[in-house]
Amino acid sequence: MRTAYSVETVRAAERDLMARLPEGALMQRAAAGLAAACAGLLGRVYGARVALLVGSGDNGGDALYAGARLARRGAGVTAVLLAPDRAHAGGLRALRDAGGRAVPATSDSAASSDSPAPSDSAAPSDSAASSDSASASDSASASDSAETALARADLVLDGIVGIGGKGGLRPEAERLVRAVRGTVVAVDLPSGVDADTGEVRGPAVRADATVTFGTYKPGLLIDPAREHAGAVRLIDIGLDPHLPPVPDVEALQHGDVAALLPRPGAESDKYRRGVVGVVAGSARYPGAAVLAVAGALRGGAGAVRYVGPAADAVIARFPETLVHSGPPHKAGRVQAWVVGPGLGDDAAARQSLDDVLASDVPVLVDADGLRLLSPGDLRSRDAATLLTPHAGEAAALLGVPREQVEQSRLAHVRALAERYGATVLLKGSTTLICSGPRPGPVRVNPTGTGWLATAGSGDVLSGLTGSLLAAGLSTHDAASVGAYLHGLAARHATAPSGAPIAAHDVAAALPEVWRDVLG
């Protein structure tokens, strides 16, 4: 499992670790890992051209020390200093001693006042900035030299702003970033993105790769910031023993999902494995019922009961389904309900939702069910509830603009879970799962693909996740595993050519990815 911690938690862990190490040791660990990662990307270090974008914080020091290591291996390294008077003194001295050079970002040193705010990286400083900053002698034409170095570099290290940075890049930094043509490696976090939230509120670096230290930060796992990070590599600097056991954000991996998948025993029958009820579809949207049942049949439960007006379409496609005309409470015993896909918004839909919510088993509410829902509908429920909105539905549930949800996904999934007292699976470019009102880590799903943006894919996810609920998983685990398998199935269906897919292709691929996870 990948775990991510807030900036405040990371800083506290750093302070604890630094108290046990010689001065500067932590930054040297980070710089060594950063240099090794850059060498791997370059392939051949000797003769390579490397540029460093260096701000006034400690991640600028990480970049300078890493640049010194690359210079000692024969790379031509130029540091572009956005705040020459505040550059990390020890790192700058090490770079020059190794044969690298430093130039100010502009010929007017006063331009440093336009550089991004100071930052604190995950590898704290071993000395403060001093008179060892860049001088005019480093470059006769600093502005031209800086942009030329950036444009010609095979690899550029982004050490402008660290995990403490807020807001987008300032104009001077943005201008320099536009000059870059080679591979961009972000130091700890792409400059201009928010480490804690994944928000991007202005111009930001788009890295090809990010080398982060000690632990992941939430912004590296959550969009829109995740899209700016590229491939992320974690460098162990010894921080783990100093971090708390419960992270702020976590992402499941194959082994975690395999441990949660339901497996029938020798004495299992279809009822002991769990029965999931699906209340979906309408005269206008019968396909939603078919797709939800398709996901449910492949989700680990022993049987699927369908309740609704699309029984003929469901039986024609899946004859193993148990069908009933309703109401839901008369359909037979289930261990979980799925309600909402294609249900409509008329009085009959509202009655079906009320009937399901009155049950004493876990309930997943999706699509039209969410449009009919209010916080008061869940207050009398003793059993668990799982809501699965996309950004538009989440915005309606919270009464905020959709763009606000998309920009601040982490804050809004937490707000939804708290307001409704439910587990919330917020669908999107990165799917987030949060359980409320209890505190705990938010899970982020790493397996999605843009090809899932197709009609009916959410119906498949609802059925799949509901089946996992019926098989005995908690709402938090069922949502996490369902999203993971759903994303993998979409990737499998598009492979190897990356061709477009339909929702039924995702459902059909679920058995294969289930086997892949277990294997």
C-alpha positions as CSV (number, residue, x, y, z in Angstrom):
1,M,0.0,0.0,0.0
2,R,1.2,3.5,-0.8
3,T,0.7,6.0,2.0
4,A,0.8,9.8,1.9
5,Y,1.1,12.3,4.7
6,S,0.4,16.0,5.1
7,V,3.1,18.6,5.1
8,E,2.7,19.2,8.8
9,T,3.1,15.5,9.6
10,V,6.2,15.2,7.3
11,R,7.9,18.2,8.9
12,A,7.3,16.8,12.3
13,A,8.8,13.5,11.3
14,E,11.8,15.3,9.7
15,R,12.5,17.2,12.9
16,D,12.4,14.0,14.9
17,L,14.8,12.2,12.5
18,M,17.2,15.2,12.2
19,A,17.7,15.2,15.9
20,R,19.2,11.7,15.6
21,L,21.4,12.4,12.6
22,P,24.6,14.5,11.9
23,E,23.9,17.9,10.5
24,G,23.1,17.8,6.8
25,A,22.8,14.0,6.6
26,L,19.1,14.1,5.6
27,M,19.6,16.4,2.7
28,Q,22.6,14.3,1.5
29,R,20.4,11.2,1.5
30,A,17.8,13.0,-0.6
31,A,20.3,14.4,-3.0
32,A,22.0,11.0,-3.5
33,G,18.6,9.4,-4.4
34,L,17.7,12.3,-6.6
35,A,21.0,12.2,-8.5
36,A,20.7,8.4,-9.0
37,A,17.1,8.8,-10.4
38,C,18.3,11.5,-12.8
39,A,21.2,9.3,-13.9
40,G,18.8,6.5,-14.7
41,L,16.7,8.9,-16.8
42,L,19.7,10.2,-18.6
43,G,21.2,6.8,-19.3
44,R,24.6,8.4,-20.0
45,V,25.6,11.0,-17.5
46,Y,29.0,11.9,-19.0
47,G,28.6,14.8,-21.4
48,A,24.9,15.3,-20.6
49,R,23.6,18.8,-20.1
50,V,21.7,19.4,-16.9
51,A,20.0,22.5,-15.7
52,L,18.7,23.2,-12.2
53,L,15.8,25.6,-11.5
54,V,16.7,26.7,-7.9
55,G,14.4,28.5,-5.5
56,S,15.2,29.8,-2.1
57,G,14.1,26.8,-0.1
58,D,15.6,23.5,0.9
59,N,14.4,21.6,-2.2
60,G,16.6,24.1,-4.1
61,G,19.5,22.7,-1.9
62,D,18.5,19.2,-2.8
63,A,18.7,20.1,-6.5
64,L,22.1,21.8,-6.0
65,Y,23.6,18.8,-4.2
66,A,22.2,16.4,-6.7
67,G,23.6,18.6,-9.5
68,A,27.0,18.5,-7.8
69,R,26.9,14.7,-7.9
70,L,26.0,14.7,-11.6
71,A,28.8,17.2,-12.3
72,R,31.4,15.0,-10.7
73,R,30.3,12.2,-13.1
74,G,31.0,14.4,-16.1
75,A,27.6,16.2,-16.7
76,G,27.6,19.9,-17.6
77,V,25.5,21.4,-14.9
78,T,24.1,24.9,-14.7
79,A,22.0,26.2,-11.8
80,V,19.5,29.0,-12.6
81,L,18.9,30.9,-9.3
82,L,15.6,32.6,-8.9
83,A,16.7,34.2,-5.6
84,P,20.5,34.5,-5.9
85,D,20.9,36.1,-2.4
86,R,18.9,33.3,-0.8
87,A,20.2,30.2,-2.6
88,H,21.3,27.3,-0.4
89,A,24.9,28.2,0.4
90,G,26.2,24.7,1.0
91,G,24.6,23.2,-2.1
92,L,25.8,26.1,-4.2
93,R,29.4,25.7,-2.9
94,A,29.3,21.9,-3.6
95,L,28.1,22.5,-7.2
96,R,30.8,25.0,-8.0
97,D,33.5,22.8,-6.4
98,A,32.3,19.9,-8.7
99,G,32.7,22.1,-11.8
100,G,29.1,23.3,-12.2
101,R,28.2,26.9,-12.6
102,A,25.4,29.1,-11.4
103,V,23.6,32.0,-13.1
104,P,20.9,34.3,-11.8
105,A,17.5,34.0,-13.5
106,T,17.8,37.6,-14.7
107,S,20.5,40.1,-15.0
108,D,18.8,42.3,-12.4
109,S,19.2,40.5,-9.1
110,A,16.2,42.4,-7.8
111,A,14.1,40.1,-9.9
112,S,14.5,37.5,-7.1
113,S,11.6,39.3,-5.4
114,D,9.3,37.8,-8.1
115,S,10.4,34.3,-7.4
116,P,8.1,31.8,-5.6
117,A,7.7,31.8,-1.9
118,P,10.3,29.9,0.1
119,S,9.7,26.2,0.5
120,D,10.5,23.4,2.8
121,S,11.4,20.1,1.1
122,A,11.4,16.7,2.7
123,A,15.1,16.9,3.2
124,P,15.9,19.9,5.5
125,S,18.9,22.2,5.1
126,D,22.3,21.8,6.6
127,S,23.2,25.5,6.3
128,A,21.5,28.8,5.7
129,A,22.0,30.9,2.5
130,S,24.9,33.3,2.8
131,S,27.3,35.4,0.8
132,D,28.1,32.3,-1.3
133,S,25.3,33.2,-3.6
134,A,25.7,33.7,-7.3
135,S,27.5,36.8,-8.4
136,A,27.4,38.8,-11.6
137,S,30.7,37.1,-12.6
138,D,28.8,33.8,-13.2
139,S,27.3,35.3,-16.3
140,A,27.8,38.4,-18.4
141,S,24.3,38.1,-19.8
142,A,22.4,36.3,-17.1
143,S,18.9,36.3,-18.6
144,D,20.1,34.9,-22.0
145,S,22.4,32.5,-20.3
146,A,19.6,31.2,-18.0
147,E,17.1,30.6,-20.8
148,T,19.7,29.1,-23.1
149,A,20.9,26.7,-20.4
150,L,17.3,25.6,-19.8
151,A,16.5,25.3,-23.5
152,R,19.6,23.2,-24.3
153,A,19.4,20.9,-21.2
154,D,18.8,17.2,-21.6
155,L,17.3,17.2,-18.1
156,V,16.0,20.0,-15.9
157,L,15.5,19.7,-12.2
158,D,12.6,21.6,-10.8
159,G,13.7,22.9,-7.4
160,I,11.7,26.1,-7.4
161,V,9.1,25.5,-4.7
162,G,8.8,22.6,-2.2
163,I,6.0,21.0,-0.3
164,G,5.4,24.3,1.7
165,G,4.6,26.3,-1.5
166,K,1.1,27.7,-2.0
167,G,-0.5,29.1,-5.2
168,G,0.9,28.9,-8.7
169,L,4.3,29.9,-10.1
170,R,5.2,33.6,-10.1
171,P,5.8,35.3,-13.5
172,E,9.6,34.9,-13.5
173,A,9.5,31.2,-12.7
174,E,6.7,30.7,-15.2
175,R,8.8,32.4,-17.9
176,L,11.8,30.1,-17.2
177,V,9.7,27.0,-17.1
178,R,8.4,27.8,-20.6
179,A,12.0,27.8,-21.9
180,V,12.5,24.2,-21.0
181,R,12.7,21.6,-23.8
182,G,14.2,18.5,-22.2
183,T,13.0,16.0,-19.5
184,V,11.7,17.7,-16.4
185,V,12.2,16.1,-13.0
186,A,10.4,17.7,-10.0
187,V,12.2,17.7,-6.7
188,D,9.8,16.3,-4.1
189,L,6.7,17.9,-5.8
190,P,6.1,19.8,-9.0
191,S,6.3,23.5,-8.2
192,G,3.0,25.3,-8.2
193,V,0.8,22.4,-7.0
194,D,-0.5,22.0,-3.4
195,A,1.1,19.1,-1.6
196,D,-1.7,18.6,0.9
197,T,-4.8,18.8,-1.4
198,G,-3.7,18.1,-5.0
199,E,-5.1,21.5,-6.0
200,V,-3.5,23.6,-8.8
201,R,-4.4,27.2,-8.5
202,G,-2.3,28.8,-11.1
203,P,0.6,28.0,-13.5
204,A,2.5,24.9,-12.4
205,V,5.4,22.7,-13.6
206,R,4.4,19.7,-15.6
207,A,7.1,17.1,-14.8
208,D,7.9,14.0,-16.7
209,A,8.9,12.4,-13.4
210,T,8.9,13.4,-9.7
211,V,11.4,12.2,-7.1
212,T,9.8,12.5,-3.7
213,F,11.5,11.9,-0.3
214,G,10.5,9.9,2.7
215,T,6.8,9.4,1.9
216,Y,4.3,10.3,-0.7
217,K,2.4,13.6,-0.4
218,P,-1.4,13.6,-1.1
219,G,-0.9,15.9,-4.0
220,L,1.2,13.3,-5.8
221,L,-1.8,10.9,-5.8
222,I,-4.8,13.2,-6.4
223,D,-5.8,15.1,-9.5
224,P,-5.4,17.7,-10.8
225,A,-1.9,17.8,-9.2
226,R,-1.2,14.1,-10.0
227,E,-1.3,14.9,-13.7
228,H,1.6,17.4,-13.2
229,A,3.8,14.8,-11.4
230,G,4.5,12.3,-14.1
231,A,6.0,9.0,-13.0
232,V,6.7,9.2,-9.2
233,R,9.6,7.6,-7.5
234,L,9.9,7.5,-3.7
235,I,13.3,7.8,-2.1
236,D,13.7,6.2,1.3
237,I,15.5,8.7,3.6
238,G,14.6,6.8,6.9
239,L,11.4,8.7,7.7
240,D,9.1,5.7,8.1
241,P,9.7,5.0,11.9
242,H,8.9,8.7,12.6
243,L,5.6,8.8,10.8
244,P,2.3,8.0,12.5
245,P,0.6,4.7,11.8
246,V,-2.5,6.2,10.1
247,P,-1.8,8.2,7.0
248,D,-3.9,11.0,5.5
249,V,-4.2,9.3,2.1
250,E,-3.5,5.7,1.0
251,A,-3.7,3.8,-2.3
252,L,-4.2,0.1,-2.5
253,Q,-1.9,-2.1,-4.6
254,H,-2.4,-5.7,-6.0
255,G,-1.5,-7.4,-2.8
256,D,-3.9,-5.3,-0.7
257,V,-6.8,-6.0,-3.1
258,A,-6.0,-9.7,-3.3
259,A,-6.2,-9.9,0.5
260,L,-9.7,-8.4,0.4
261,L,-11.3,-10.3,-2.4
262,P,-14.0,-12.7,-1.3
263,R,-13.3,-16.4,-1.8
264,P,-15.8,-19.2,-1.4
265,G,-15.1,-22.0,1.0
266,A,-15.8,-25.7,0.7
267,E,-19.2,-25.3,2.5
268,S,-20.2,-22.2,0.5
269,D,-23.5,-22.0,-1.4
270,K,-25.0,-19.1,-3.3
271,Y,-26.7,-17.7,-0.3
272,R,-23.8,-18.0,2.1
273,R,-21.6,-16.2,-0.5
274,G,-24.1,-13.3,-0.3
275,V,-27.0,-12.1,-2.4
276,V,-27.1,-8.5,-3.8
277,G,-30.3,-6.8,-4.8
278,V,-30.3,-4.4,-7.7
279,V,-33.0,-1.7,-8.1
280,A,-32.2,0.0,-11.4
281,G,-33.5,0.8,-14.8
282,S,-36.7,2.2,-16.1
283,A,-38.7,2.2,-19.4
284,R,-36.4,5.0,-20.6
285,Y,-33.1,3.4,-19.3
286,P,-33.4,-0.4,-19.4
287,G,-29.7,-0.7,-20.2
288,A,-28.7,0.7,-16.9
289,A,-30.3,-2.3,-15.2
290,V,-28.5,-4.7,-17.6
291,L,-25.1,-3.1,-16.9
292,A,-25.6,-2.9,-13.2
293,V,-26.5,-6.6,-13.1
294,A,-23.5,-7.4,-15.3
295,G,-21.2,-5.8,-12.8
296,A,-22.9,-7.5,-9.9
297,L,-22.7,-11.0,-11.4
298,R,-18.9,-10.6,-11.5
299,G,-18.4,-9.1,-8.1
300,G,-18.1,-12.1,-5.8
301,A,-21.7,-12.5,-4.5
302,G,-23.5,-15.8,-4.9
303,A,-26.6,-14.5,-6.5
304,V,-28.2,-11.3,-7.9
305,R,-31.8,-10.3,-7.4
306,Y,-33.1,-7.7,-9.8
307,V,-36.1,-5.5,-8.9
308,G,-37.6,-3.2,-11.5
309,P,-39.3,-2.7,-14.9
310,A,-36.4,-4.0,-17.0
311,A,-36.7,-7.6,-16.0
312,D,-37.2,-8.9,-19.6
313,A,-34.0,-7.1,-20.8
314,V,-32.0,-8.4,-17.8
315,I,-33.2,-12.0,-18.2
316,A,-32.5,-12.0,-21.9
317,R,-28.9,-11.1,-21.2
318,F,-28.4,-12.8,-17.9
319,P,-30.8,-15.7,-17.3
320,E,-29.1,-16.6,-14.0
321,T,-30.6,-13.4,-12.4
322,L,-33.4,-13.7,-9.9
323,V,-36.1,-11.1,-10.9
324,H,-39.0,-9.6,-9.1
325,S,-41.5,-6.9,-10.0
326,G,-41.2,-5.2,-6.6
327,P,-41.4,-3.6,-4.2
328,P,-37.9,-4.3,-3.1
329,H,-38.7,-5.5,0.4
330,K,-40.8,-8.3,-1.0
331,A,-38.2,-9.5,-3.5
332,G,-36.5,-11.9,-1.0
333,R,-33.5,-11.7,1.4
334,V,-30.4,-9.8,0.3
335,Q,-27.1,-8.9,2.1
336,A,-26.8,-5.6,0.2
337,W,-28.8,-3.3,-2.1
338,V,-27.8,-1.2,-5.1
339,V,-30.3,1.5,-6.0
340,G,-30.3,4.2,-8.5
341,P,-28.8,3.5,-12.0
342,G,-31.3,4.6,-14.6
343,L,-34.1,4.6,-12.0
344,G,-35.7,7.9,-13.1
345,D,-37.0,10.6,-10.8
346,D,-40.7,9.9,-10.6
347,A,-42.8,8.9,-7.6
348,A,-42.1,5.2,-8.2
349,A,-38.4,5.8,-8.1
350,R,-38.7,7.7,-4.8
351,Q,-40.7,4.9,-3.4
352,S,-38.1,2.3,-4.4
353,L,-35.3,4.4,-2.8
354,D,-37.3,4.8,0.4
355,D,-38.0,1.1,0.5
356,V,-34.3,0.2,0.1
357,L,-33.1,2.8,2.6
358,A,-35.6,1.3,5.2
359,S,-33.7,-2.1,5.0
360,D,-31.2,-3.2,7.6
361,V,-28.4,-4.1,5.2
362,P,-25.7,-2.0,3.5
363,V,-27.0,0.1,0.6
364,L,-25.2,1.6,-2.3
365,V,-26.9,4.7,-3.8
366,D,-25.9,5.8,-7.3
367,A,-27.0,8.0,-10.2
368,D,-30.8,8.9,-10.0
369,G,-30.8,7.6,-6.5
370,L,-28.4,10.4,-5.6
371,R,-30.6,13.0,-7.2
372,L,-33.5,12.0,-5.0
373,L,-31.4,11.9,-1.8
374,S,-31.2,14.3,1.1
375,P,-29.1,14.1,4.2
376,G,-32.2,13.4,6.3
377,D,-32.9,10.2,4.4
378,L,-29.9,8.5,6.0
379,R,-30.2,9.7,9.6
380,S,-32.5,6.8,10.7
381,R,-30.3,4.1,9.1
382,D,-28.4,1.8,11.3
383,A,-26.7,-0.1,8.5
384,A,-23.9,1.3,6.3
385,T,-24.5,3.5,3.3
386,L,-22.3,4.0,0.3
387,L,-22.7,7.0,-2.1
388,T,-21.0,6.9,-5.5
389,P,-21.3,10.3,-7.2
390,H,-19.4,11.8,-10.0
391,A,-18.3,15.5,-9.7
392,G,-21.6,16.9,-10.9
393,E,-23.6,14.8,-8.6
394,A,-21.3,15.6,-5.7
395,A,-21.7,19.3,-6.5
396,A,-25.5,19.0,-6.4
397,L,-25.4,17.1,-3.1
398,L,-23.2,19.8,-1.5
399,G,-24.8,22.8,-3.3
400,V,-21.6,24.0,-4.9
401,P,-20.4,24.5,-8.5
402,R,-19.0,21.4,-10.2
403,E,-15.7,23.2,-11.0
404,Q,-15.2,23.7,-7.3
405,V,-15.4,19.9,-6.7
406,E,-13.1,19.1,-9.6
407,Q,-10.5,21.6,-8.3
408,S,-10.6,20.5,-4.7
409,R,-11.6,16.8,-4.8
410,L,-10.1,15.8,-1.4
411,A,-11.9,18.6,0.5
412,H,-15.2,17.8,-1.1
413,V,-15.2,14.0,-0.7
414,R,-14.5,14.6,3.0
415,A,-17.3,17.2,3.2
416,L,-19.7,14.7,1.6
417,A,-18.8,11.9,3.9
418,E,-19.2,14.1,7.0
419,R,-22.5,15.7,5.8
420,Y,-24.2,12.5,4.9
421,G,-22.6,10.2,7.5
422,A,-21.8,7.7,4.8
423,T,-18.9,6.3,2.8
424,V,-18.5,8.3,-0.4
425,L,-16.8,7.1,-3.6
426,L,-16.2,10.2,-5.6
427,K,-15.7,9.1,-9.2
428,G,-13.4,11.0,-11.6
429,S,-9.9,11.2,-13.0
430,T,-8.8,10.0,-9.6
431,T,-11.5,8.2,-7.6
432,L,-11.5,9.0,-3.9
433,I,-13.1,7.0,-1.1
434,C,-13.8,8.6,2.3
435,S,-15.9,7.1,5.2
436,G,-17.7,9.5,7.6
437,P,-18.2,10.6,10.1
438,R,-15.3,8.6,11.6
439,P,-11.8,10.0,10.8
440,G,-9.5,7.9,8.8
441,P,-7.4,7.9,5.6
442,V,-8.9,8.8,2.3
443,R,-8.3,6.1,-0.3
444,V,-7.3,7.0,-3.8
445,N,-7.7,4.6,-6.7
446,P,-4.7,4.4,-9.0
447,T,-6.1,2.2,-11.7
448,G,-8.5,4.4,-13.7
449,T,-8.2,5.4,-17.3
450,G,-9.8,8.1,-19.4
451,W,-11.5,5.5,-21.5
452,L,-13.9,4.9,-18.5
453,A,-15.6,8.2,-19.4
454,T,-18.3,6.3,-21.3
455,A,-22.0,5.9,-20.8
456,G,-22.9,3.0,-18.4
457,S,-19.5,2.4,-16.9
458,G,-20.7,3.8,-13.6
459,D,-23.6,1.3,-13.6
460,V,-21.1,-1.5,-13.9
461,L,-19.1,-0.1,-11.0
462,S,-22.2,0.1,-8.8
463,G,-23.2,-3.5,-9.5
464,L,-19.6,-4.7,-8.9
465,T,-19.2,-2.8,-5.6
466,G,-22.7,-3.8,-4.4
467,S,-21.8,-7.4,-4.9
468,L,-18.6,-7.0,-2.8
469,L,-20.8,-5.5,-0.1
470,A,-23.1,-8.5,-0.2
471,A,-20.0,-10.8,0.0
472,G,-19.1,-9.2,3.3
473,L,-16.7,-6.3,2.7
474,S,-17.2,-3.0,4.5
475,T,-18.4,0.0,2.5
476,H,-14.8,1.4,2.6
477,D,-13.2,-1.8,1.4
478,A,-15.9,-2.6,-1.1
479,A,-15.7,0.8,-2.7
480,S,-11.9,0.6,-2.8
481,V,-11.7,-2.9,-4.3
482,G,-14.6,-2.1,-6.7
483,A,-12.9,1.0,-8.0
484,Y,-9.6,-0.8,-8.3
485,L,-11.0,-3.8,-10.3
486,H,-13.2,-1.5,-12.4
487,G,-10.2,0.6,-13.5
488,L,-8.0,-2.5,-14.2
489,A,-10.8,-4.0,-16.3
490,A,-11.0,-0.8,-18.4
491,R,-7.3,-0.9,-18.9
492,H,-7.5,-4.6,-19.9
493,A,-10.3,-3.9,-22.3
494,T,-8.4,-1.2,-24.1
495,A,-5.1,-3.1,-24.3
496,P,-2.9,-3.4,-26.3
497,S,-3.9,-0.7,-28.7
498,G,-5.7,1.8,-26.4
499,A,-8.9,1.5,-28.5
500,P,-12.2,3.0,-27.3
501,I,-14.4,0.7,-25.1
502,A,-18.0,0.4,-24.1
503,A,-19.3,-0.3,-20.6
504,H,-20.1,-3.9,-21.4
505,D,-16.5,-4.4,-22.3
506,V,-15.5,-3.4,-18.8
507,A,-17.9,-5.9,-17.3
508,A,-16.6,-8.6,-19.5
509,A,-13.0,-8.0,-18.5
510,L,-13.6,-8.3,-14.8
511,P,-13.0,-12.1,-14.5
512,E,-9.6,-11.7,-16.2
513,V,-8.4,-8.8,-13.9
514,W,-9.7,-10.7,-10.8
515,R,-7.4,-13.6,-11.8
516,D,-4.6,-11.2,-12.5
517,V,-4.9,-9.6,-9.0
518,L,-5.0,-13.1,-7.3
519,G,-2.1,-14.3,-9.5
